[in-house]
Amino acid sequence: MLKELGHKVHSASSGQKALDILREEDGIDHFVTDQLMPGMIGSELAEAVVAGLPNVPIVATGYAKLRKEAGEALPRLRSPS
């Protein structure tokens, strides 16, 4: 859907690969992460993204509960249960 709307989309198979893409690519203006993935959960990845790119909006997807520390600061697109 994002590609259809004209956005450039990068895919990563793990949180670490997503962080590698963020370091290598310029111009990333939005970040979407799934909550469940190999190596780290989405809210942990979001914390790492915010530390390096504090002005990039982040959305987590999935039906898993977010870590308590993530609170309501991390918007979620919930999967149907």
CYANA upper distance limits for C-alpha pairs under 8 A (distance plus 0.5 A):
  1 MET  CA      5 LEU  CA      6.86
  2 LEU  CA      6 GLY  CA      7.11
  2 LEU  CA      7 HIS  CA      6.03
  2 LEU  CA      8 LYS  CA      8.21
  2 LEU  CA      9 VAL  CA      7.63
  3 LYS  CA      7 HIS  CA      5.46
  3 LYS  CA      8 LYS  CA      6.69
  3 LYS  CA      9 VAL  CA      6.91
 10 HIS  CA     21 ILE  CA      8.20
 11 SER  CA     18 ALA  CA      7.99
 12 ALA  CA     17 LYS  CA      5.95
 12 ALA  CA     18 ALA  CA      5.66
 12 ALA  CA     21 ILE  CA      8.42
 13 SER  CA     17 LYS  CA      7.03
 13 SER  CA     18 ALA  CA      8.10
 13 SER  CA     37 MET  CA      8.20
 13 SER  CA     38 PRO  CA      8.04
 14 SER  CA     18 ALA  CA      6.85
 14 SER  CA     37 MET  CA      6.60
 14 SER  CA     38 PRO  CA      5.79
 14 SER  CA     39 GLY  CA      6.84
 14 SER  CA     40 MET  CA      8.11
 15 GLY  CA     19 LEU  CA      6.84
 15 GLY  CA     37 MET  CA      7.64
 15 GLY  CA     38 PRO  CA      7.46
 15 GLY  CA     39 GLY  CA      6.79
 15 GLY  CA     40 MET  CA      6.39
 15 GLY  CA     41 ILE  CA      8.02
 15 GLY  CA     42 GLY  CA      8.04
 15 GLY  CA     45 LEU  CA      6.47
 16 GLN  CA     20 ASP  CA      6.75
 16 GLN  CA     39 GLY  CA      7.82
 17 LYS  CA     21 ILE  CA      6.79
 18 ALA  CA     22 LEU  CA      6.82
 19 LEU  CA     23 ARG  CA      6.85
 19 LEU  CA     45 LEU  CA      8.37
 19 LEU  CA     48 ALA  CA      8.41
 19 LEU  CA     49 VAL  CA      7.83
 20 ASP  CA     24 GLU  CA      6.76
 21 ILE  CA     25 GLU  CA      6.31
 22 LEU  CA     26 ASP  CA      8.08
 22 LEU  CA     28 ILE  CA      7.80
 28 ILE  CA     56 VAL  CA      8.17
 29 ASP  CA     56 VAL  CA      6.07
 29 ASP  CA     57 PRO  CA      7.73
 30 HIS  CA     56 VAL  CA      5.98
 30 HIS  CA     57 PRO  CA      5.68
 30 HIS  CA     58 ILE  CA      6.66
 31 PHE  CA     56 VAL  CA      7.35
 31 PHE  CA     57 PRO  CA      6.68
 31 PHE  CA     58 ILE  CA      5.18
 31 PHE  CA     59 VAL  CA      6.91
 32 VAL  CA     58 ILE  CA      6.19
 32 VAL  CA     59 VAL  CA      5.34
 32 VAL  CA     60 ALA  CA      6.29
 32 VAL  CA     61 THR  CA      7.80
 33 THR  CA     42 GLY  CA      6.11
 33 THR  CA     45 LEU  CA      8.31
 33 THR  CA     46 ALA  CA      8.21
 33 THR  CA     58 ILE  CA      8.12
 33 THR  CA     59 VAL  CA      6.86
 33 THR  CA     60 ALA  CA      5.32
 33 THR  CA     61 THR  CA      6.60
 34 ASP  CA     41 ILE  CA      8.20
 34 ASP  CA     42 GLY  CA      5.98
 34 ASP  CA     60 ALA  CA      5.86
 34 ASP  CA     61 THR  CA      5.08
 34 ASP  CA     62 GLY  CA      6.30
 35 GLN  CA     41 ILE  CA      5.72
 35 GLN  CA     42 GLY  CA      4.45
 35 GLN  CA     43 SER  CA      7.03
 35 GLN  CA     60 ALA  CA      6.47
 35 GLN  CA     61 THR  CA      6.43
 35 GLN  CA     62 GLY  CA      6.23
 35 GLN  CA     63 TYR  CA      8.23
 35 GLN  CA     64 ALA  CA      6.80
 35 GLN  CA     65 LYS  CA      8.47
 35 GLN  CA     66 LEU  CA      7.79
 36 LEU  CA     40 MET  CA      8.26
 36 LEU  CA     41 ILE  CA      5.86
 36 LEU  CA     42 GLY  CA      6.86
 36 LEU  CA     62 GLY  CA      7.77
 36 LEU  CA     64 ALA  CA      7.52
 37 MET  CA     41 ILE  CA      6.38
 37 MET  CA     42 GLY  CA      7.71
 40 MET  CA     44 GLU  CA      6.74
 40 MET  CA     45 LEU  CA      7.19
 41 ILE  CA     45 LEU  CA      6.91
 42 GLY  CA     46 ALA  CA      6.53
 42 GLY  CA     60 ALA  CA      6.86
 43 SER  CA     47 GLU  CA      6.75
 43 SER  CA     60 ALA  CA      7.84
 43 SER  CA     66 LEU  CA      6.86
 43 SER  CA     67 ARG  CA      7.10
 43 SER  CA     70 ALA  CA      6.68
 43 SER  CA     74 LEU  CA      8.07
 44 GLU  CA     48 ALA  CA      7.01
 45 LEU  CA     49 VAL  CA      6.72
 46 ALA  CA     50 VAL  CA      6.60
 46 ALA  CA     58 ILE  CA      7.32
 46 ALA  CA     74 LEU  CA      8.41
 47 GLU  CA     51 ALA  CA      6.76
 48 ALA  CA     52 GLY  CA      7.12
 49 VAL  CA     53 LEU  CA      6.15
 49 VAL  CA     54 PRO  CA      7.70
 50 VAL  CA     54 PRO  CA      4.84
 50 VAL  CA     55 ASN  CA      7.89
 50 VAL  CA     56 VAL  CA      7.74
 58 ILE  CA     74 LEU  CA      7.21
 58 ILE  CA     75 PRO  CA      7.66
 59 VAL  CA     74 LEU  CA      6.74
 59 VAL  CA     75 PRO  CA      5.61
 59 VAL  CA     76 ARG  CA      6.08
 59 VAL  CA     77 LEU  CA      7.62
 60 ALA  CA     74 LEU  CA      7.36
 60 ALA  CA     75 PRO  CA      6.82
 60 ALA  CA     76 ARG  CA      5.26
 60 ALA  CA     77 LEU  CA      6.79
 61 THR  CA     76 ARG  CA      6.03
 61 THR  CA     77 LEU  CA      5.23
 61 THR  CA     78 ARG  CA      6.25
 61 THR  CA     79 SER  CA      7.43
 62 GLY  CA     76 ARG  CA      8.12
 62 GLY  CA     77 LEU  CA      7.09
 62 GLY  CA     78 ARG  CA      5.57
 62 GLY  CA     79 SER  CA      5.37
 63 TYR  CA     78 ARG  CA      5.70
 63 TYR  CA     79 SER  CA      5.55
 63 TYR  CA     80 PRO  CA      7.74
 63 TYR  CA     81 SER  CA      7.56
 66 LEU  CA     70 ALA  CA      6.88
 66 LEU  CA     71 GLY  CA      7.86
 67 ARG  CA     71 GLY  CA      7.65
 70 ALA  CA     74 LEU  CA      6.67
